């Protein structure tokens, strides 16, 4: 099952610019982050996505998030990927 094609509006914290990202309703948030990485060169580990004030976990399916088409997902981009303590 491929799922329905959707276009998400994602606002990047690094530029405050909205970008459009085409995903499938059956994609996970982690998959969508990878697609954003390919489109905007933003490593998935550096991304935290929020919708309506809630953190979207990597294992959630897009269809489980109930994202309204006119709403914006906030993508908070950290300066560097988080590393384990002592690395």
C-alpha positions in Angstrom: 0.0 0.0 0.0 1.6 3.2 -1.2 -0.7 5.7 0.5 -2.0 9.1 -0.7 0.4 11.7 -2.0 0.5 14.8 0.2 2.3 18.1 0.1 3.5 19.3 3.5 4.5 22.8 4.2 7.6 22.8 6.4 9.2 25.9 8.0 12.9 25.6 8.5 14.3 27.2 11.7 17.6 28.0 10.0 16.0 30.3 7.4 12.4 30.8 8.5 11.4 30.0 4.9 8.6 27.6 4.1 9.3 24.7 1.8 7.0 22.2 0.2 7.7 18.5 0.7 5.9 15.8 -1.2 5.3 12.7 0.9 3.0 9.7 1.1 0.4 9.3 3.9 2.1 5.9 4.7 5.6 7.4 5.1 7.0 7.7 8.6 8.3 11.1 9.9 11.8 9.6 9.6 11.2 9.0 5.9 9.9 12.5 5.5 13.0 13.9 7.2 15.2 11.9 4.8 13.2 13.5 1.9 13.8 16.9 3.4 17.5 16.1 3.7 17.6 15.2 0.0 15.7 18.4 -1.0 17.4 20.9 1.4 20.6 19.2 2.5 19.6 18.9 6.2 20.7 15.8 7.9 17.7 13.9 9.4 19.5 13.6 12.8 19.6 17.4 13.1 15.8 17.8 12.5 13.1 17.9 15.1 9.6 18.3 13.7 6.7 20.0 15.6 3.1 20.2 14.6 0.6 22.2 16.7 3.2 22.4 19.5 3.8 18.6 19.6 7.0 16.8 18.7 6.4 14.3 15.9 8.3 11.1 16.6 10.2 9.4 13.9 8.1 6.2 14.0 4.8 8.1 13.5 3.1 7.7 10.1 2.1 10.9 8.3 -1.5 9.7 8.3 -1.4 9.3 12.1 -0.4 13.0 12.6 -3.7 14.4 11.1 -1.8 17.3 9.5 -4.3 19.8 8.1 -3.3 20.9 4.6 -3.1 24.7 5.5 -1.0 24.1 8.6 2.8 24.4 8.8 5.2 21.9 10.3 8.0 23.6 12.2 11.4 21.9 11.5 13.9 22.9 14.2 17.4 22.3 12.9 20.2 21.9 15.4 23.6 23.2 14.6 25.3 19.8 14.8 23.9 16.3 15.1 23.7 15.3 18.8 26.4 12.9 19.7 26.7 10.5 22.6 28.3 11.8 25.8 32.0 10.9 25.8 32.4 10.6 22.0 
